[in-house]
Amino acid sequence: VKRIIIDDGWQYCYGEWDPNSNFPSGMAALARRLRKLRFEPGLWICPLIAEPHSRIAQWHTEMLAQSEGGDPCLAFECMRRYGFIIDPTRDDSKRWLHDLFSRYADMGYGYFKLDFLGSTLKARRYHRNVPRAQMMREVIGPIYEATKGRATLMGCGYIYDGGNDLVQITRVGSDIHATWKETRSNAVTVAARFWASNRVWITDPDFAVCRGPDTSKDPDRGRLRCILIGVEPGETRRTDDSGRPWTEGFDTIRHHEAQVLLSLVIINGGAVNLSDKLTTLNDRGLDLIRRTVAAPRGGAPLPLDLFSSERPSYWLQPTATGFRTLLINWSEKPAELSLDLTPHGIHAVKARDFWTDATVRITDNRVTARLAPHWCQLLEFDRADN
């Protein structure tokens, strides 16, 4: 673990990027403490959202993007949190962005996660008429100038038209949760953007998490009830699809569902960001996370059945010493999966099971696995052994 990122929740509000009461010593002291511990400090900021009670929204309405009628508009909404859009085409907005990120880079923050970037396009009128494809550069340009040579920038909700010279890392999927439903969903977004991984930028599949009843002993696991924000006065009951809060983690006593998510993170070949409460993971959970962060990063993956199945079950990834294969059973029934290596110019006789360290013999140059529902097989092949 090389970097610790302070995510959403440290700030007073969106648009007013000063620490709240949870950080009484301030953000500069926190950065110094993390660097003393030999971690690089990172910070989450959504640079262009201003909540209605922020100073910008109250006192500098001229800096806000507008509706069709010419008034500032609440163009941002997430989890019933509303906000105005700061107009990135204005010179005063650009100065504000530059000064904000220069201040935190001066404190020692070497990584910035820029969130909700795509929300910029939801307003209708701006100070200058800028093509939509240019808008990301209007936003990130002053941030890049303020942090150039001092910090890594990660774009979340980033519009790809903005190019790859201003951001080094880009989120490629939606928010992940430690659930099978979310793992199934994010597998598609990771697969669809395989072409960018380690070619255009480092891709971020969102968090690598494994928490659940058999991997974590956190007494607060499942305590949050985020779904309640959607309950209306006239409703009788509101739950998620499973009838339980997704904050409980993977919903069965089967840690292999976590293995599928973590295998996707590894096969993606990009960023690996942990988000479990690590001090509460048990031995099984810690083993999953340790293996994930210790895995040598491979190249861009190839989802072999991307265009022939609802979600890819067969993956191939080059590594510095050979390659990896990943087979996933997405179904609710046991299934036998088989991958012929010959069409890919590969010949192999044995491999190592990533999660168990067991040696797997390869017959007829085919990777074959009989997998239970929600199960996967991640194999590592070394050229020296084949």
BELLIN-V928179 format. One record per residue. SS is DSSP state (@ for helix, = for strand, . for the rest). BURIAL is I if it has 16 or more other C-alpha atoms within 10 Angstrom, else O. D_CENTER is the distance of its C-alpha to the mean C-alpha in Angstrom with 1 decimal. Layout:
SS:BURIAL:D_CENTER, SS:BURIAL:D_CENTER
This chain:
.:O:16.2, .:O:16.7, =:O:14.7, =:I:14.3, =:I:12.2, =:I:13.9, .:O:11.6, .:O:13.2, .:O:16.7, .:I:18.5, =:I:20.1, =:O:23.3, =:I:21.9, .:I:19.9, .:I:22.2, =:I:23.9, =:I:21.8, =:O:23.9, =:I:23.3, .:O:24.4, @:O:26.6, @:O:24.0, @:O:24.2, .:O:28.0, .:O:28.3, .:O:26.1, @:I:23.1, @:O:25.3, @:O:26.6, @:I:23.2, @:I:22.3, @:I:25.6, @:O:25.2, @:I:21.9, @:I:23.4, @:O:26.5, .:O:24.5, .:O:23.4, .:I:19.7, =:I:18.2, =:I:17.3, =:I:14.3, =:I:14.1, =:I:12.1, =:I:14.3, .:I:14.6, .:I:17.5, .:I:19.5, =:I:19.5, =:I:22.7, .:I:23.6, .:I:27.3, .:O:28.5, .:I:27.0, @:O:29.7, @:I:28.7, @:I:29.0, @:O:32.3, @:O:34.0, .:O:32.5, @:O:32.2, @:I:33.2, @:I:29.8, =:I:28.2, .:I:27.6, =:I:30.0, .:I:30.8, .:O:33.3, .:O:36.1, .:O:35.1, .:O:33.8, =:I:30.5, .:I:28.4, .:I:25.6, .:I:23.3, =:I:20.1, =:O:19.5, =:O:16.7, .:O:17.8, .:O:21.2, =:O:20.4, =:I:22.2, =:I:22.4, =:I:24.2, =:I:22.9, =:I:24.1, .:I:25.9, .:I:24.5, .:I:27.7, .:I:30.0, @:O:31.2, @:O:31.0, @:I:27.3, @:I:26.6, @:O:28.6, @:I:26.8, @:I:23.4, @:I:24.9, @:O:26.6, @:I:23.6, @:I:21.4, @:I:24.5, @:O:25.3, @:I:22.1, @:I:22.2, @:O:25.8, @:I:24.8, .:I:22.9, .:I:19.2, .:I:18.0, =:I:14.3, =:I:13.2, =:I:10.0, =:I:11.6, .:I:10.5, .:I:12.5, @:I:14.0, @:I:15.2, @:I:17.2, @:I:19.6, @:I:21.2, @:I:22.2, .:I:25.2, .:O:28.3, =:I:30.3, .:I:29.6, .:O:32.1, .:O:32.0, .:O:31.7, .:O:28.7, .:O:27.5, @:O:24.2, @:O:23.0, @:O:23.9, @:I:22.2, @:I:19.0, @:I:21.4, @:I:23.3, @:I:20.4, @:I:19.0, @:I:22.4, @:I:23.7, @:I:20.5, @:I:20.7, @:O:24.4, @:I:24.1, @:I:21.6, .:O:22.9, .:O:23.5, .:I:22.1, .:I:18.4, =:I:15.2, =:I:13.5, =:I:9.9, =:I:10.0, .:I:7.9, .:I:10.1, .:I:12.0, .:I:15.2, @:O:15.8, @:O:19.5, @:I:18.9, .:O:19.0, .:O:17.5, .:O:20.0, .:I:18.4, .:I:14.8, .:O:13.9, =:I:10.2, =:I:8.5, =:I:5.5, .:I:7.3, .:I:6.6, .:O:7.2, .:O:6.5, .:I:7.1, .:I:10.3, .:I:12.6, .:I:14.8, @:I:16.3, @:O:16.1, @:I:12.3, @:I:12.2, @:I:14.8, @:O:13.2, @:I:9.9, @:I:12.2, @:I:13.9, @:O:11.2, @:I:10.3, @:I:14.1, @:I:15.0, .:I:13.3, @:I:14.7, @:O:17.1, @:I:14.9, =:I:13.4, .:I:15.5, .:O:17.9, .:O:16.8, =:I:13.9, =:I:11.4, =:I:8.6, =:I:5.0, .:I:4.5, .:I:1.7, .:I:4.9, =:I:8.2, .:I:10.7, .:I:14.3, .:I:16.2, =:I:19.2, .:I:22.9, .:I:23.6, .:I:21.0, =:I:21.1, .:I:24.1, .:I:22.4, .:O:25.1, .:O:22.7, .:I:20.4, .:O:20.7, .:O:22.5, .:O:20.3, .:O:21.4, @:O:18.9, @:O:20.5, @:O:23.7, @:O:22.9, @:O:23.9, .:O:27.3, .:O:30.3, .:O:33.7, .:O:35.3, .:O:32.8, .:O:33.9, .:O:30.7, .:O:26.9, .:O:24.5, .:O:21.5, .:O:22.5, .:O:23.2, .:O:25.2, .:O:23.2, .:I:20.4, @:I:16.9, @:I:16.6, @:I:19.1, .:I:16.6, =:I:17.6, .:I:20.9, .:O:23.3, .:O:24.8, .:O:23.2, .:I:20.7, @:I:20.5, @:I:18.0, @:I:15.6, @:I:16.9, @:I:15.8, @:I:12.1, @:I:12.4, @:I:14.6, @:I:12.2, @:I:9.7, @:I:13.0, @:I:14.5, @:I:11.7, .:I:13.0, .:I:10.3, =:I:8.1, .:I:8.4, .:I:7.4, =:I:9.6, .:O:10.0, .:I:13.4, .:O:16.6, @:O:17.7, @:O:21.3, @:I:21.7, =:I:20.5, .:I:23.7, @:O:24.7, @:O:23.1, @:I:19.6, @:I:20.1, @:O:21.3, @:I:18.2, @:I:15.9, @:O:18.5, @:O:18.8, @:I:15.1, @:I:15.0, @:O:18.5, .:O:18.0, .:O:19.0, .:I:16.4, .:I:17.8, .:I:18.1, .:I:16.7, =:I:16.9, =:I:19.5, =:I:19.1, .:O:22.8, .:O:23.3, .:I:20.8, .:O:23.7, .:O:25.8, .:O:23.9, .:O:21.7, .:I:18.8, .:I:19.3, .:I:21.0, =:I:22.0, =:I:19.9, =:I:21.4, =:I:19.9, =:I:22.1, .:I:22.1, .:O:24.4, .:O:26.9, =:I:26.7, =:I:24.1, =:I:22.0, =:I:22.4, =:I:20.3, =:I:22.2, =:I:20.8, =:I:23.1, .:I:21.3, .:O:24.7, .:O:26.6, .:O:29.4, .:O:29.9, =:I:29.7, =:O:30.7, =:I:28.5, =:O:30.1, =:I:28.9, =:O:31.6, .:I:30.8, @:O:33.9, @:O:32.6, @:O:30.0, .:O:32.7, .:O:31.8, .:I:34.3, .:I:33.4, .:O:35.5, =:I:33.1, =:I:29.6, =:I:27.8, =:I:25.8, .:I:22.6, .:I:22.5, .:O:26.2, .:O:27.6, .:O:30.3, =:O:32.0, =:I:31.8, =:O:34.7, .:O:34.2, =:O:37.0, .:O:38.1, .:I:35.0, =:I:32.9, =:I:29.9, =:I:30.8, =:I:29.3, =:O:30.5, =:I:27.4, .:I:27.4, .:I:25.4, .:I:21.6, =:I:22.2, =:I:21.2, =:I:22.9, =:I:21.2, =:I:23.9, =:I:24.4, =:I:27.4, =:I:29.2, @:O:31.5, @:O:34.1, @:O:34.4, .:O:34.7
